[in-house]
Amino acid sequence: MASRYDRRGMNNELHTGPLGEASQYSEGYSPEQLFAMPRVEGRQAVGLMVLPEWHGQDIWTGYEFSWLNQRGKPKVAVLRLTVPALSSHIVESKSMKLYLNGFAQTCFDSVSAVGERLTRDLGSAFGGEVSVELFALADSSLDVGELQGECLDELDVAITDYQRNADLLALAASDGIDGVSVTQELTTHLFRSLCPVTAQPDWASVLVSYTGAPVDRAGLLKYLVSYRQHQAFHETTIERIYTDIWERCQPDKLSVSGRFLRRGGLDISPTRSSEFQPADMFRLSRQ
């Protein structure tokens, strides 16, 4: 099945593997289920031909992960996978679910053996060094947090664009004062985009942190809402937002994070930043 992006006359195809197709869930471990796609392919499909330099990662959290111990007793854990933005590939999410489901009827000697197998398989699929963590369900590392900053959601704005429109981004009126620089964190919980193949909705909370000339907040909110019928994968969606803000508003520093809601027991939280910063590992209450 092919996906087309058409806002600017683009007609790029994505090779999307098992996404959108009927699936047979495996009862055994099968790393062949993983379908990896070059990051460059998804970026080109949304017009990201020249990339700004950035740091960042994609954090996957799996809430439906289980395996068997050597006596056949099920074990469960929450899986957290951290993938560097510089890895060569992304993994299509449905194939990840099929792969993880294969552990449910597979015996392992220990938790560490499970982690080692995941690290090997997923590092190969993503084309980079990944971090795999397995948490007990009551582990305090899984505490819920909330995005810091000022929420834009109560702004009284009229919105008419529901396909990505970077022209909505602008700097705030300066009132005759030039050279003003601010540091702000602006958030929204109104974000929605669409899967590039199935067109299923992908809901998220988005955090934009920047230092530079003030951004027009109404324009930023309208721009983020304009993704409501835009089709792209989570990772390239956040990269597209980062690049648009970087090019249109020219901040000194910028970070964009998307906390996408789980689907099929998995959520993905990509972050792209102009400077290195420690990853926020907490999950939102809505995730």
Secondary structure, 3 states (H helix, E strand, C coil): CCCCCCCCCCCCCCCCCCCCCCCCCCCCCCHHHCCEEEHHHHHHHCCCCCCCCCEEEEEEEEEEEEEECCCCCEEEEEEEEEEECCCCEEECHHHHHHHHHCCCCCECCCHHHHHHHHHHHHHHHHCCCCEEEEECCCCHHHCEECCCCEECCCCCCCCCCCCCCHHHCCECCCCCCCCCCEEEEEEEEEEEEECCCCCCEEEEEEEEEEEECCECHHHHHHHHHHHHHCECCHHHHHHHHHHHHHHHHCCCEEEEEEEECCECCEEEEEEEECCCCCCCCCEECCC
